[in-house]
Amino acid sequence: MVVPDTLFTGKNCIHFEEINSTNIYAAELIAKTSPAEGTCIITDFQTAGRGQIGRYWHSSAGKNLLISYIFYPHTLKVKDQFLLNVISGLAVYDVVSFYVQDVEVKWPNDIYVNNQKIAGILVQNTLRGDTIKSTIIGIGLNVNEKDFPSELPNPVSIANEKGYDISISDVFCRLCSRLEFYYLKLRNGKYDELRMAYNEKLYRKGILATFQDEKNHIFKATIEGVATDGKLILNTEDGIGKTYAFREIKFI
Ligand code: BTN
């Protein structure tokens, strides 16, 4: 793997041809040793790639970026932990935007291009009291994938959009730089700036759309933004505002 031009992010990079999941390996590493801040685990293929809410993450061998970063954001309070999703969403947004247009962040942390999912992010935090001890930021970015399983609703890759293959090493270096840029903002306490940047890039923001709540109630509402606790703020047609956690609401 090439060495990215960063201060610390991705400088210590552990590469596997095949592994169960980079997030699982990162968690084991943190439990057993003290990997340097910004250490990343990268692989060409995962046998048990993890997605959100226990889902599987698909990626053909050698086609995409499958990576997990380790950071120690000790001063970040648990109540502000959604900022880790914010910085990873913003970093992936910037990287994808370097290659293609019309990129958006679909709450809580999918990256979309023209209504299709190009990347997924799985953030797993370890807590110490009311602060974050360590975080694993797992990113699956579809770079050169062309054979998506038919059961995936709306996947897309950078190569699909551009019509030719892209260097995964280049994508890796750009991602390390952008993630470090936003992580340093987080460490410098620029919380409002980060939240505003994330809210600006939100998929379907301000557009009347259909949602389904936990009780299977289908309703129309507009996304106003994301609250500091990471909940989605929706305004219904009759002007009532309500916030929803990830499992409480679905886009239809
Ligand atoms: C999602 O469901 O959208 C999140 C997907 C996250 C996938 C990435 S691939 C690298 C890292 N290792 C994993 O097992 N999952 C994340």
Boltz pocket constraint, residues with backbone or C-beta under 6 A from the ligand:
constraints:
  - pocket:
      binder: B
      contacts: [[A, 20], [A, 21], [A, 22], [A, 23], [A, 24], [A, 46], [A, 48], [A, 49], [A, 50], [A, 51], [A, 52], [A, 53], [A, 55], [A, 56], [A, 57], [A, 65], [A, 66], [A, 67], [A, 68], [A, 109], [A, 110], [A, 119], [A, 120], [A, 121], [A, 122], [A, 138], [A, 139], [A, 140], [A, 141]]
      max_distance: 6.0
